[in-house]
Amino acid sequence: MSGLKGFYLGAMLLMMAPAVCADDITSLVIVKSSDNSYFNQTIETLISHVDQAIQYRVIMADDIDAMPEPVAGSLYIGLGQPAVEAIVRLGPKTHAIHAYLTEEQNRLLKIGKRQRSILLDQPLRRYLAFSKLLLKIDSIGIISNAAADSNLNKMPILGQLELELKQYHVDPENKLLPVLRGLLQHNDALLMLPRRNIYNRDSLKGVLLTSYRGNKPVISYSPAHVKSGALASIYSSPVDIGRHLAILTNRYLQQKGPGGPHFEFARFYSISTNPRVAHALGLRLPANADLRAQLDRLLQ
C-alpha cells in the first residue's frame, strides 16, 4: 500500500472516531503548498526540535480537499497560503499552526480560534533598528496601500534611534514609481515591507533600479531582493521558521491547547547584505556578526 493510500485509509478510520480535545493530539499533519527546498528545510528543523515520540506525515495542500473534516488526533502545520487555506476549509475545530504568511495575508484569512500563525514579517522595530545600525541614517520611508498610520510615528523605538519614519501610500491615483521618487527625494533610504501587491515580480526591478539611480539604499524583507540589488535584508530563513514552529508546537502540546496570541511575528532572524551594492553607493557595512550583536543588545 502506497504512503498516500495508507494515509487516506488511516484518515478515514480516524474520522469515524468522536471529536478530540487538544490533549488527545498524538500526531502532526504537515501540509505544504508546494514541494520546494524552503518548506523541506523547515520541516526537517521542526521535526528535529519536537518530541521524537510524536508521529508525523507530510502531504500537499491539494490532498486536503479529499478530507471532509480534520483527521482526529492531529495538529496541522500549514506552510504557505494555499496550505493554510486548505486547512481553514476543514472547519473551526481544526487544531493548526501556520507559517510562511505575511501579516497582510494572515489578516485576510479566516483562521479559527484553535489556530495560530507565525508571520514572515519581522517586528517593525526590528526593521527600523536594523536600518539605523546599518546605515546611521536620520530618516527612512515605507510605502503601503493604505493611508499613513499616525501610531507608527509614536513608536518609542524611533526616539531611541533618533530616526524619522515617513509613510507613503499607493492607490489608483498615486502610482508606485512616482511615489517612490518622492520618498527617495525626502529620505535617506527605502524600507521595503512584505506587501505583495506593491513589491512583486512586476514591480521589483523598477523599484530597485529607481532607488539605485537615486543613490539611495534599499533595505528589504527578502534575501532574494539583495541578490537583485537591494543593499540588505533582515528575514527569517527556513531554519529560523522551523525553530519557531517547533516552539509553538511544543507549547501547543504541553499546554493542551494553543495558548498565546493568535499570531506572532518572526522570532528568529537572519541577515543578508550585498557588498557590491554597498561599494557602488559608497557605503562601508559592518560585519554581519557585529551588526547582529548590536541589534540583539538594542532590542533586548
N, C-alpha and C positions, 0 to 999 in steps of 0.2 A: 504494500500500500504506500503510495507516494506521501511525502510530508504534508502537502496541501490537503489531500483527501483525508488523511488521518486527522488533520486539524478540524476539518468540517464535521467528521464523524464525532470527534470529541466535543465540538461546539454544540452539535445537535443534542447529544446526551445531557450536557451541562445545562442547556436551555430548558430541559424538562424539569429541572430542579427548581425549588422555590427561590425567590429573590434573596440575595445575601446582603449582609452588612459589611462595612469595611474590615471588621475584624475577621471575616471569613476569607479574605483575599489570600490566595495561595500562588498566584502566577501573574506574569506580566504579558500583555499582548502589545508588542511594539509595532506601530503602524508607520510605514514610510510612504511619503508622497511620490518618491521615485527611487531608483536604485543608483545611488551615487556615493562617492568616497566620503563626502561630508557626513551624511547620515550614518554610514557604516563605521566611521571613526567614533562618532557619538555613541552609537550602540555598544561598541567594544569597550569604551570608557565607562559607560553606565553599568554594564554587566560586571565589570571588574571591581566596582565600588559598592555593589549592593550585596545583601545576604546571599551567599553562594547556594543556599538551600532553596532559594526561590526559583521556580520554573519559569521559563520564558519562551516565547515564539515570536518570530518576525514575519509580518505579512505586508502586502502592499495595500494602499488605500482602496483600490478598486475591488479588493476581495471583501471588504466590509459590507458592501451593498448586498451580498448574498446572505447576510445575517439579519434576521428580523428584530433581534434585540441583543443586548450585551451578553457575552459569554460569562456565565456565573463564576464567581470566584476570581475574576481578573481585574487588574488595574491596567488601563490602557495608557500607552505612551504615544502621543501623536507628534510626528516630525514633519513640519511644513503645513501650509494652509490646506491643501487637498486632504491630507490625512486627518487634520483636525475637523474639517467639515464633515468627513465621513463618520468620525466618532460622534460628533454632535448629533448626527442624524439617528444614532442609536437611541437617543432619548435622554431625559434629565437624570435617570437613575444610574447612568454610566459613571464609574469612577475613572478619572483620567488626569494625566498631567501632559501639557502640551509644550512644545518648543519650536524654535525657528519661526516665530511670529513677531512682527513688528507691533509696536503699541497701536498703530493705526489699524492693522488687521485684527488684533485682539479686541479692539473696541467695537468693531463691526460684526464680529461673530457672536452668536447667542450661546455662550458657554454656560453649562449648568452649574448648580451650586456645589456639586461634588467634584468639580474640575478646577484645576489650577494651571496657570501659564507661566512660562519663562520667556521673557521678551528678548529679542535680539538687540533692542535699544540699550545703550549704556545710560545710566542716570545723567541728566543734563549737567549736573555739577561736575561729573567726571569728564565729560566732553570739554567743558569750559576750563577746568583746571589743567587738563592735558594741553589745550591750545595755548594757555598762558605760559606754562612752564616751557613748552617747546619753542615759542616764538617771542616771548616777552612783549606782547602786543598790548595796546591800550583799548582797542575796540574790535569787535567781531560781529559779523552779520549772519543771520539764518533766514531761510526762505520757507514759507509754508503756504498752504492753500486756504488759510483762514486769516481773519483779521488779527492784528497784534494782541497778544495776551499780556495785559499790564502786570499780572502777577509774576511773570518771568523776570521782569526787571527789578523785582523786590527781593530776589533770592539773596540770602546773606553771603553766599559764596562770591558774588560779584564785587561786593565791598571788600571782602577779604583779599580778592585777587587784584583789586583796583582795575577792573575790566568792565567796559561798557558793552552791553549786548543790544544790538539793534535788530528789529524784526521787519521782514518784508513779506508780502504775500502776492501770489499769482492767482489770476482768475481769467475769464474770457477777455477782459479788457486790459489786464496787466500781464503781458506775455513774459515768459521766463527770462529770455536773454536781455531785454531792456531793463527788467527789474534787477537782474544780476549786475548789469553795468552800473546802475545806481548804487547798489550795495558796495561794489568794489571801489567806487569813487569816494565813499564816505567811511570806509572801514579798512582795517589792516589785513583782514583775512575773511574767507568764507568758511563757515562750518556747515557741512552737509549732514543733515539728519535723515534717518531712514524714512523717506517719503517717496514711495514708488511711483506715484502719479506725477512727481516732479523730477526725480532722478531715476532715469531708466535707460534702456538701450538706445532709445531715440534721442535723448537729450544730453547724455553724459559727455559725449565728445565736444559738443558746443560749450557746455559749462566749463570743462577743463581748459579748452583752448582759449575761451574768453578770459578766464582768470589768469592764464599764463601770459597772454598778451598784455594784460593789465598789470603784470608783475606783482600779483598778489597770490599768496599761498592758499591752498585748499586743504582743509582738514576733513576727513571723511570717516564714515562708519564701516567702510569695506576695504579690505586689503587688495581686492581686485582693482579698485579705483586708484590705489597707489601705483600699481603696475601700469595703469593707463595715464598717469600724470599728476595725480594728487600728491601733495607733499608727504602726508602721513595719515594714518588711520588708527583708531583705537576701537577694538572689536572683540567679539567672543569667538574663539576658534571652536571647531567641532569637539576638541578635548575639553575646552572650558565649559561648553554646553553639557557635555556628558557628565562632568563632575557636579554641575549644578543640578542636573536631573537626578543624579544619584542621591544628593542631599534631600531633595523633596520627596523622592520615592521612599527612602528610609524613614523620613519623618511621617509620611502618609501611613506606612505600615506600623510603625511604633506607636503612633498616636491613635491608630484605628480610625483614621479619617483624615480629610485634607488639612484642616487647621491653617492658620496663617492667612495672608491676604489672597485675593483672587488672582493676582499676578505679581510677579517680581521682575524687576529689571535685572539685566545680566549681572551676576555676582562676580564672575571671574573674567579677566580680560587679557588681551594680547596687544602688542604694539607693532606697527609696520611703518617704515619710513623709506623715502626714495632719495638717496644721496645725490643722484644725478639732477633731480629737480631742485634740490637744495642748492647745489653748486650754481645752477643756472639763475637762481633767484638771489644769489649772493648771500646765502644763509649758512651758518655753522650750527649743526644739530648736535645736541648732547648724545652720548651713548644711550642706547635703549635701556640698558640696565640702570644707569644713573637716573634717567628720566622716570623710570618706573619706581625706583626707591623714593624719589622726591614726591611723586604723585601719591604713593601709598601713605607717606607721612602727612601730606597736606590733607588728605581725605579721611584720616583716622577719626 
